[in-house]
């Protein structure tokens, strides 16, 4: 294995974005080095190597490139595998979508793995917000990346807010669509979904209560000038999942 310093030394020859093989080789070398650090429990060093690997690749295309459900070997994970305004129907000419080149597809694959591995480092460092962000970056290249979806869902579960738990539910739903029904992971994901439902409802109730409490304090500071308070306004749940307000004296 090449020493990390030599792999990332500023004295190394500059790599141009017109050299796809050199770019991929540099990124793969840094990924392998990051995997070695990860297996040894050196999370910070692994993070540096993975980030450097991402930095060796060209910027991402606007649309995701990698298609289809897949998993990727070589990850530093527990397995350690490696118109007109008049209403007329005007036809708008759309530019044809240019298919990605083979090089762009390879860049996307490697970039997705590196970002997912960055997420794995943040999980080990107990920084789940950063883990969610890193996995989201991986999923921008490969929306059906199983490990990135699993990792993001688990980190959102740990964050434990209404929005994060809802996001975890969405990722679990996506995973159930991607994984074969015979997969041993399916049962665990279904269990996680069942356990999440009451937590989402509790978090929604708690955060809504906190929001209403802040609004009440703000309202009292304003209504006090008119001899009123928020006690003159009653908020009651309605059938649409929101609240209705009634004035009382």
C-alpha positions in Angstrom: 0.0 0.0 0.0 1.3 3.4 -0.9 2.0 5.7 2.0 -0.8 8.3 2.4 1.7 11.2 2.3 3.1 10.0 -1.0 -0.4 9.5 -2.4 -1.5 13.0 -1.6 1.8 14.9 -1.6 1.6 18.3 -3.3 4.8 17.5 -5.2 3.1 14.8 -7.2 2.4 15.5 -10.8 -0.8 17.5 -11.4 -3.7 15.4 -12.6 -5.9 16.9 -15.3 -9.6 16.2 -15.6 -8.9 15.0 -19.1 -7.0 12.0 -17.8 -9.8 9.7 -16.6 -7.6 6.7 -15.9 -5.2 8.7 -13.8 -8.1 10.3 -11.9 -9.7 7.0 -11.2 -6.4 5.4 -10.2 -5.7 8.2 -7.7 -9.2 8.1 -6.2 -9.0 4.3 -5.9 -5.6 4.4 -4.2 -6.9 6.9 -1.7 -10.1 4.8 -1.1 -7.9 1.7 -0.4 -5.8 3.7 2.0 -8.9 5.0 3.7 -10.2 1.4 4.0 -6.9 0.4 5.7 -7.3 3.3 8.2 -10.9 2.4 8.8 -10.2 -1.3 9.5 -7.5 -0.1 12.0 -10.0 2.2 13.7 -8.4 5.4 12.6 -11.6 7.1 11.7 -10.1 10.6 11.3 -7.3 9.4 9.0 -9.8 7.4 6.9 -12.0 10.5 6.6 -9.0 12.5 5.3 -8.2 9.8 2.7 -11.8 9.4 1.5 -12.2 13.2 1.2 -9.0 13.5 -0.8 -10.3 10.7 -3.1 -13.5 12.7 -3.8 -11.3 15.7 -4.5 -9.4 13.9 -7.2 -12.7 13.3 -9.2 -14.4 15.8 -11.5 -17.6 17.6 -10.2 -20.8 15.6 -10.3 -23.3 15.9 -13.1 -26.6 17.5 -12.3 -28.6 14.3 -12.7 -27.7 11.0 -11.1 -25.6 8.7 -13.3 -25.6 5.3 -11.8 -28.9 3.4 -12.4 -30.4 0.3 -10.7 -30.2 -1.3 -7.3 -26.7 -2.4 -6.4 -24.2 -2.8 -3.7 -20.5 -1.9 -4.0 -17.5 -3.9 -3.0 -14.5 -2.3 -1.5 -16.2 -0.3 1.2 -14.8 0.2 4.6 -17.9 -1.2 6.3 -18.5 -3.9 8.9 -18.2 -6.5 6.1 -14.9 -4.9 5.0 -15.5 -6.1 1.4 -13.9 -4.6 -1.0 -44.8 29.4 -23.6 -47.4 32.0 -24.3 -49.4 33.4 -21.4 -52.8 33.3 -23.1 -53.6 29.7 -22.1 -52.8 28.1 -25.4 -51.1 24.7 -25.3 -47.6 25.7 -26.5 -45.1 23.0 -27.2 -41.8 23.5 -25.5 -38.8 22.0 -27.2 -36.7 20.1 -24.7 -33.0 19.5 -25.3 -32.3 15.8 -25.6 -30.7 14.3 -22.6 -27.0 13.5 -23.3 -26.1 10.0 -22.0 -23.2 9.9 -19.6 -19.9 8.7 -21.0 -18.3 5.5 -19.6 -15.8 7.7 -17.7 -18.6 9.7 -16.1 -20.3 6.5 -15.0 -17.1 5.3 -13.4 -16.5 8.6 -11.7 -20.0 8.4 -10.2 -19.5 4.9 -8.9 -16.3 5.7 -7.2 -17.5 9.0 -5.9 -20.6 7.3 -4.4 -18.5 4.7 -2.6 -16.2 7.4 -1.2 -19.0 9.5 0.1 -20.8 6.5 1.6 -17.5 5.6 3.3 -17.2 9.2 4.6 -20.6 8.6 6.1 -19.4 5.4 7.7 -16.5 7.4 9.3 -19.0 10.0 10.7 -21.1 7.2 12.2 -18.0 5.9 14.0 -17.3 9.5 15.2 -20.9 9.7 16.4 -21.6 12.7 14.1 -24.9 11.5 12.6 -25.8 14.8 10.9 -22.6 14.8 8.9 -23.2 11.1 8.2 -26.6 11.9 6.7 -25.1 14.6 4.6 -22.3 12.3 3.3 -24.8 9.6 2.4 -27.0 12.1 0.7 -24.0 13.0 -1.5 -23.5 9.4 -2.3 -27.2 9.0 -3.2 -27.0 12.0 -5.6 -24.7 9.9 -7.7 -26.5 6.6 -7.1 -30.1 7.0 -5.8 -30.4 3.2 -5.3 -27.2 2.6 -3.3 -28.3 0.1 -0.7 -25.6 0.8 1.9 -25.9 4.5 1.7 -29.7 4.3 2.2 -29.3 2.0 5.2 -26.6 4.2 6.7 -28.6 7.4 6.2 -31.7 5.8 7.7 -29.8 4.6 10.8 -28.2 8.0 11.3 -31.6 9.8 10.9 -33.0 7.4 13.5 -30.2 8.4 15.9 -30.8 12.2 15.3 -34.4 11.5 16.6 -36.3 14.6 15.4 -39.6 14.6 13.7 -38.0 15.5 10.3 -35.2 13.0 10.7 -37.4 10.1 11.8 -39.8 10.9 8.8 -36.7 10.8 6.5 -35.7 7.5 8.0 -39.2 6.1 7.2 -38.8 7.2 3.6 -35.5 5.5 3.2 -36.8 2.3 4.7 -39.7 2.4 2.3 -37.2 2.8 -0.6 -35.1 -0.1 0.7 -38.1 -2.4 0.8 -38.8 -1.6 -2.8 -35.2 -2.2 -3.8 -34.4 -5.3 -1.8 -35.8 -8.7 -2.9 -38.5 -10.1 -0.6 -36.2 -13.0 0.2 -33.4 -10.8 1.6 -32.8 -11.3 5.3 -32.5 -7.5 5.6 -36.2 -7.1 4.7 -37.5 -8.4 8.0 -35.3 -6.1 10.0 -36.2 -3.1 7.9 -40.0 -3.9 8.4 -39.4 -4.1 12.1 -37.6 -0.8 12.1 -40.5 0.8 10.3 -43.0 -0.5 12.9 -40.9 0.8 15.7 -40.5 4.2 14.0 -44.2 4.9 13.6 -45.0 5.7 17.3 -41.8 7.6 17.6 -42.6 9.8 14.6 -46.1 10.5 16.1 -44.6 11.4 19.5 -41.9 13.6 18.0 -44.6 15.4 15.9 -46.7 16.0 19.0 -43.7 17.2 21.1 -42.4 19.6 18.4 -45.8 20.9 17.6 -46.4 21.6 21.3 -43.1 23.4 21.6 -43.9 25.5 18.5 -47.3 26.4 19.8 -45.7 27.4 23.2 -43.3 29.8 21.5 -46.2 31.2 19.4 -48.2 31.7 22.5 -45.5 33.6 24.3 -45.0 35.8 21.2 -48.8 36.3 20.9 -49.1 37.3 24.5 -46.4 40.0 24.2 -48.4 41.6 21.3 -52.0 41.0 22.5 -51.2 42.4 25.9 -51.2 45.8 24.4 -54.9 45.3 23.6 -56.0 43.8 26.9 -56.0 40.3 25.4 -54.0 37.1 25.6 -53.7 33.9 23.7 -56.1 32.4 26.3 -58.8 34.2 24.2 -57.9 32.0 21.3 -58.5 28.2 21.5 -56.6 25.9 19.2 -58.2 22.5 18.6 -57.1 19.7 16.3 -59.1 19.4 13.1 -59.7 16.4 10.7 -56.9 17.6 8.3 -54.1 17.0 10.8 -53.8 20.7 11.6 -55.4 23.1 14.1 -58.5 25.4 14.1 -58.5 28.7 16.0 -61.6 30.0 17.8 -62.0 33.3 19.7 -63.5 33.3 23.2 -64.1 36.0 25.7 
